């Protein structure tokens, strides 16, 4: 990548767990960049930084969020829009969508509802405890509870065993698919694999014991997880 094409990626850091790769939304961008073999610089922002750092970059009035990337001085917001942008700007790199954008978008919606929905409840209180000091934890609680229809974080999180059961159900359909394919995408990894990896990273970052017993106990999922290590680490494999 030429020097003037430098790509900067903004990731979300928890002050009580510095450097931890955990956010399912930012992981989608991190893993998409890794899959496409695109060099990038990571800049960490915490929940407090987001309110000032991100609007200064995007120049937008909407609620500031991550991930964002800045490429050729252009900010791109939202993991899905970033994926589309990367596919357009780097067509000669390994593909995310393999010519079927709609199918990958469908899997994103499926995984959000039937896999990440359960994971979010399983790890929610751990995320809250890791955000930072009491002020940031208070902000996180107020911000998240504002969309929970009168429930507290604890009430919304619910029963962990129920959530694990729902997670196993969501994973089972993917496992069945992997019986005949090495990747969720098929013969080559793609955006659907990035999505699932990102959601499972969310779980393993906070509840590795549940990840091991509820997810990796499935042999097909374990094999896929091992097979996609290069996407998580950014170590390129040849001929993908």
C-alpha positions, 0 to 999 in steps of 0.5 A: 500500500502506498504511503498516501494510502495509509489506513487507520482503524479505530478500535474500542478499548476497555480501560480495565482491560487495555489492548483486549480485542473484544468488541464484535463490531470493531472485530468485524472491521479488524478481521475484514482487514486481516482477511483482505491482507490490508495493512492498517494502524490501530488507534484505540479509543475508550467509551469516554474518547468516543464522545470527542475523538470520533465526531472530530474525525467524521464531522457528523452530528449522529451518535458517535460509534466505532468502528471507523476507518480513515483511508485517503483522508476519508472516514468510513463508519459502520462495519458493514459500510466499511466492508463494502468500501474495502471490497470496492477499494481493494478488488485485487485482494481476497474477497469478502463477499465472493460475488454474493453480497446479499447472502453475507448480509443475511448471515449477518442478520442471522448471527446478530439475532441468534448468536450474538444476542445471547452472547451479549447477555452472557457478557454484558455485566463483564463489559460494564465492569471493564469499561473503566472508572465509576464515572464511565461505568455509570455512563455505560449503565445509563446509556445501555439501560435507556434502550432496555425498556425499563430493565436494569443491566442485570435484568436484561442479562437474565439467566446465563444458562438460558442464554447458553442454551439459546447460543447452542441452538444458534450455533447448531445450524452453523455447525450443520452447514460446516459438515459439508464446507470448510468455511461458513462462506464455502470453500473460501473464508469471507464476510460470514466467517468474519461475522461469526468470528467477531461474535465468538471473540466477544464471548471468548474475551470475557467467558473463555470457559463458556466458549470452551464448553458451549462452543468448542465442544462442537467438533466442527465449530472447533475445526473451523475456529482453528482453520480461521486462526489466520483471520484472527491473527492477521497472519496471511495464508497463501492462495486464499 
